[in-house]
Amino acid sequence: MVGNQRLRERRCLNENEILDIQDKYGLKISKQKPFLEGMRSNTLFLETNFGKKVIKIYPNNFSYDLIKFQTKVCNYMNSKGVPTPKIFSNTKDCLVTPYQDAHYIIMQHLQGKPPTLDNPKIIPWTFKGLALSLNTLSKFKPKEVYVAPEIDISLTEQLNELKEAIRRRGEGKVDPIVESYQGRLDNICQHVETKLNNLNVSKQLILGDYNSGSLLIKDGEISGILDFDLLHLQHKGYDFMHIFDIFFIDKKSKNLPLEKRVDWEKLKDSMMFYSKFDPEIVDQIYTFPLMHQVLGLRSILDIWGNYYSGRSDRKYFEEKKEFYLPRLEIPTKLGERIIETLNEGYMEASKRF
């Protein structure tokens, strides 16, 4: 179970690992199968003498305290009726089990499949699940919050790391798009951090990486809400705009005007279904474009910074170097329209429900 930095291993358990699990959980494993989903952790389905279970093996840059915090949040939500998987204690009554230089957890196996983007119920399912999660997380008040490694660094620190990596590359060895965008990054980063510091909306725990793969659907209903790896304190609009960005913003088409990249009707519908379960969100709608900018900065600084610091290969960089630029430019240039459309969705929900 040797963890890799932010990468899952996609492999089965070896004999020693199976023996460790059986000893520390009192289980007998008869069958195992790795899940194909996920980017950070190695997750496997287990058939045991006590029924179906799931094991999640964290990469070694996830500390014990961070994993323990995530499991507590997951079990808290489960206790409040949210369909999150229950995390089981080992024979020493601990939710997290160390093995070599990493850690693992054993959790409940939830039935269902993630929805596809072409499913006509994708908006109701996704945004109902998000509202249920965020409303429950807002009531969880821990004394201390542990943040996943890749979001523990501030935007300014990330930007400075990228600039230093580019400086070390030397003149003529930086991609023209990256080189030409440095001034914009400076300006947007400064603007975003100033705005964040001046917001009058309290932060709360959010999921941080909510997407269609975070949901399980069975018999037309939400049967599971998964993935707590990027839990952190932020405003609700971050999760909302993250999932909308994945579903309904075109970042692939070349030479497409910004306003045509956004499916405005689906943005309105998304808020309509979300606000049905969280009507108080109206007080935060004005923060949504800013949350989209934060999301965009995280994406760009992560992809460009990882490449120029030698942590990722050129193929991935080439695939993504322009992909997330709309995440910055859309909220920067179309922020007022985003707010107007969200308000339309909220007002529609107020009349309909």
C-alpha positions in Angstrom: 0.0 0.0 0.0 2.8 2.4 -0.8 1.0 5.7 -1.6 1.9 7.8 -4.6 1.7 11.6 -4.6 -1.9 12.3 -5.7 -2.1 9.2 -7.9 -4.0 6.0 -7.4 -2.4 2.7 -8.1 -5.2 0.8 -9.9 -4.2 -2.6 -8.5 -5.4 -5.5 -6.4 -4.3 -6.1 -2.8 -1.3 -8.4 -2.3 -1.3 -11.3 0.2 0.3 -9.3 3.0 -2.2 -6.5 2.6 -5.1 -8.9 2.7 -3.8 -10.5 5.9 -3.4 -7.1 7.5 -7.0 -6.2 6.7 -8.3 -9.5 7.9 -6.4 -9.2 11.1 -7.3 -5.6 11.9 -11.0 -5.8 10.9 -11.9 -9.4 11.7 -12.9 -10.0 8.1 -12.3 -12.9 5.7 -11.8 -11.6 2.1 -13.0 -14.0 -0.7 -13.0 -11.6 -3.6 -11.6 -8.2 -4.6 -12.0 -5.8 -7.6 -10.5 -2.4 -8.1 -12.8 0.5 -8.9 -11.9 2.4 -12.1 -13.1 5.8 -10.9 -11.1 8.2 -8.8 -7.8 10.0 -9.3 -6.2 10.1 -5.9 -6.9 6.9 -3.9 -6.8 3.3 -4.7 -10.3 2.0 -4.0 -11.4 -1.6 -4.2 -14.6 -3.6 -3.8 -14.3 -6.5 -1.3 -16.5 -9.6 -0.8 -16.2 -10.7 2.8 -17.8 -13.0 5.3 -19.7 -10.0 6.6 -20.9 -8.9 3.2 -19.8 -6.4 0.6 -17.3 -3.7 1.8 -15.1 -1.1 0.1 -11.5 -0.3 1.0 -9.9 3.1 0.2 -6.1 3.4 0.3 -5.0 7.0 0.6 -1.8 8.3 -1.1 1.1 9.0 1.3 0.7 12.8 1.2 -2.6 12.4 3.1 -1.9 12.6 6.8 -3.6 10.5 9.5 -5.2 13.6 10.9 -6.6 14.6 7.5 -8.0 11.2 6.8 -9.5 10.9 10.3 -11.2 14.3 9.9 -12.7 13.2 6.5 -14.0 10.0 8.0 -15.6 11.8 10.9 -17.4 14.2 8.5 -18.6 11.3 6.4 -20.0 9.4 9.4 -21.6 12.6 10.7 -23.4 13.1 7.4 -24.4 9.4 7.5 -25.9 9.9 11.0 -28.0 12.8 9.7 -29.6 10.8 7.0 -27.4 11.8 4.1 -26.6 8.7 1.9 -22.9 8.7 2.5 -21.1 5.4 3.2 -20.6 4.5 6.8 -16.9 4.1 7.8 -16.2 1.1 10.0 -13.8 1.0 13.0 -11.0 -1.5 13.2 -10.4 -3.9 16.1 -8.7 -1.0 18.0 -11.8 1.2 17.6 -10.1 3.5 15.0 -11.6 4.6 11.7 -8.2 4.9 10.0 -5.7 2.1 9.8 -2.0 2.7 9.1 0.0 0.4 6.8 3.6 1.0 5.9 3.8 4.7 4.8 0.1 5.1 4.0 -3.4 4.6 5.5 -6.6 2.9 4.6 -10.3 2.8 5.6 -13.0 0.2 5.3 -16.5 1.5 4.4 -20.0 0.4 3.5 -20.7 -0.7 0.0 -23.5 1.4 -1.5 -25.4 0.2 -4.5 -26.1 2.3 -7.6 -24.3 3.9 -10.5 -23.1 7.4 -11.3 -25.5 9.3 -13.6 -24.5 10.1 -17.2 -24.5 13.7 -18.4 -27.2 13.0 -21.0 -29.7 11.7 -18.4 -32.7 14.1 -18.3 -32.6 14.0 -14.5 -29.0 15.0 -14.2 -29.8 18.5 -12.9 -32.4 17.5 -10.3 -30.3 14.6 -9.0 -27.0 16.5 -8.9 -28.2 19.8 -7.4 -30.6 18.1 -4.9 -27.6 16.0 -3.7 -25.4 19.1 -3.5 -28.0 21.1 -1.4 -28.5 18.2 0.9 -24.7 17.8 1.4 -24.0 21.5 1.9 -26.9 22.1 4.3 -25.7 19.2 6.5 -22.1 20.3 6.3 -23.1 23.8 7.4 -24.1 22.3 10.8 -20.8 20.4 11.3 -18.7 22.7 13.5 -15.3 21.1 14.1 -12.7 22.8 16.2 -10.1 22.2 13.6 -10.3 21.7 9.8 -7.7 19.6 8.0 -7.2 20.5 4.3 -6.1 18.2 1.5 -2.5 18.9 0.4 -3.2 20.4 -3.0 -5.5 23.1 -1.6 -3.6 23.9 1.6 -1.4 26.3 -0.4 -2.8 29.9 -1.0 -3.4 31.2 -4.5 -0.5 33.7 -4.1 1.8 30.9 -3.1 0.8 28.9 -6.1 1.2 31.8 -8.4 4.7 32.6 -7.0 5.7 28.9 -7.4 4.6 29.0 -11.0 6.5 32.3 -11.7 9.7 30.9 -10.1 9.4 27.7 -12.1 9.0 29.7 -15.3 12.0 31.9 -14.4 14.2 28.8 -13.9 13.2 27.5 -17.3 14.7 30.6 -18.9 13.8 32.7 -21.9 12.4 30.9 -24.9 11.5 27.7 -23.0 8.0 28.6 -21.9 4.9 27.9 -23.9 3.7 31.1 -25.6 0.2 30.9 -24.1 1.6 30.5 -20.6 4.1 33.3 -21.2 1.5 35.7 -22.5 -1.0 35.1 -19.7 1.3 35.9 -16.8 0.2 39.5 -16.5 -3.5 38.4 -16.5 -2.7 35.9 -13.7 -1.1 38.6 -11.6 -4.1 40.9 -12.0 -6.8 38.2 -11.5 -5.1 36.6 -8.5 -4.8 40.0 -6.8 -8.4 40.9 -7.6 -9.8 37.5 -6.4 -7.8 37.5 -3.1 -8.9 41.1 -2.3 -12.6 40.2 -3.0 -12.3 37.0 -0.9 -11.0 39.0 2.0 -13.8 41.5 1.8 -16.7 39.0 1.5 -19.3 39.3 4.3 -20.5 35.7 3.9 -19.3 33.1 6.4 -17.3 30.2 5.1 -18.5 26.6 5.8 -17.3 23.1 5.0 -17.9 22.2 1.3 -17.1 19.0 -0.7 -14.6 20.7 -2.9 -14.7 18.2 -5.8 -18.4 17.4 -6.2 -19.2 15.9 -9.7 -21.3 13.2 -11.3 -18.8 10.6 -10.1 -19.6 11.7 -6.6 -23.2 10.4 -6.9 -24.8 7.0 -7.0 -28.3 6.6 -8.4 -30.6 3.5 -7.8 -34.2 3.1 -8.9 -34.3 6.8 -9.9 -33.2 8.1 -6.5 -29.9 9.2 -4.9 -28.4 6.2 -3.2 -24.9 7.5 -2.4 -22.9 10.7 -2.1 -19.1 9.9 -2.2 -15.7 11.5 -2.1 -14.5 13.7 0.8 -10.9 14.1 -0.3 -11.1 17.8 -0.9 -13.2 18.9 2.1 -12.3 22.5 3.1 -13.8 25.8 4.2 -15.2 27.9 1.4 -18.5 29.4 0.2 -21.3 27.3 -1.2 -21.0 28.8 -4.7 -17.7 27.0 -5.2 -19.3 23.5 -5.2 -22.2 24.8 -7.3 -20.1 26.4 -10.0 -17.7 23.5 -10.0 -20.4 21.0 -11.0 -22.1 23.4 -13.4 -18.7 24.1 -15.0 -18.1 20.4 -15.6 -21.6 19.8 -17.0 -22.6 22.8 -18.9 -19.7 25.0 -19.9 -17.9 24.3 -23.2 -14.2 24.6 -22.7 -13.1 22.4 -25.7 -14.4 24.2 -28.8 -12.0 26.5 -30.5 -12.8 30.2 -31.3 -16.1 30.1 -29.5 -17.2 33.4 -27.9 -17.3 33.3 -24.1 -21.1 33.9 -23.8 -21.8 31.0 -26.1 -19.7 28.6 -24.0 -22.2 28.8 -21.1 -25.6 27.0 -21.3 -27.5 29.9 -19.7 -30.8 28.0 -19.6 -29.2 25.1 -17.7 -27.6 27.6 -15.3 -31.0 28.9 -14.5 -32.5 25.4 -14.1 -29.6 24.3 -11.9 -30.3 27.2 -9.4 -34.0 26.5 -9.6 -33.5 22.9 -8.4 -30.8 23.7 -5.9 -32.7 26.6 -4.3 -35.8 24.4 -3.8 -33.8 22.6 -1.1 -31.7 25.6 0.1 -33.7 28.8 -0.3 -31.2 30.8 1.8 -28.7 30.5 -1.0 -30.2 33.7 -2.4 -28.0 35.7 0.0 -24.8 34.2 -1.6 -25.6 34.3 -5.3 -23.5 37.4 -5.7 -20.4 35.3 -4.7 -20.8 32.7 -7.4 -18.7 34.4 -10.2 -15.9 34.9 -7.6 -16.1 31.2 -6.7 -15.8 30.3 -10.3 -12.7 32.5 -10.6 -11.2 30.8 -7.6 -11.9 27.4 -9.2 -10.3 28.7 -12.4 -7.1 29.9 -10.7 -6.7 26.7 -8.8 -7.0 24.7 -12.1 -4.6 26.9 -14.1 -2.0 27.2 -11.4 -2.1 23.5 -10.7 -1.7 22.4 -14.3 0.9 25.0 -15.4 2.7 24.9 -12.0 2.9 21.1 -11.9 4.4 21.0 -15.5 7.0 23.7 -15.0 8.0 22.3 -11.6 8.5 18.8 -13.1 5.6 17.1 -11.4 3.6 16.2 -14.5 4.4 15.3 -18.1 4.2 17.3 -21.3 1.3 15.3 -22.7 -1.1 16.2 -19.9 0.1 19.8 -20.0 -0.5 20.0 -23.8 -4.0 18.6 -23.4 -5.0 21.0 -20.6 -2.9 24.2 -21.0 -5.8 26.2 -22.6 -8.7 24.0 -21.4 -9.4 25.9 -18.1 -8.8 29.4 -19.3 -12.6 29.9 -19.7 -12.9 29.2 -15.9 -11.2 32.5 -15.4 -12.5 34.6 -18.3 -16.2 33.6 -18.1 -16.7 34.9 -14.5 -14.4 37.8 -15.1 -16.2 39.1 -18.1 -19.7 37.7 -17.7 -20.1 37.8 -13.9 -23.1 40.1 -13.9 -25.0 37.9 -16.4 -24.2 34.9 -14.2 -25.7 36.6 -11.2 -28.8 37.7 -13.1 -29.3 34.2 -14.5 -29.0 32.6 -11.0 -31.5 35.1 -9.6 -33.9 34.2 -12.4 -33.6 30.5 -11.4 -34.2 31.4 -7.8 -37.3 33.5 -8.5 -38.6 30.7 -10.8 -38.2 28.2 -7.9 -40.0 30.6 -5.5 -43.0 30.6 -7.8 -43.0 26.9 -8.8 -42.4 25.2 -5.5 
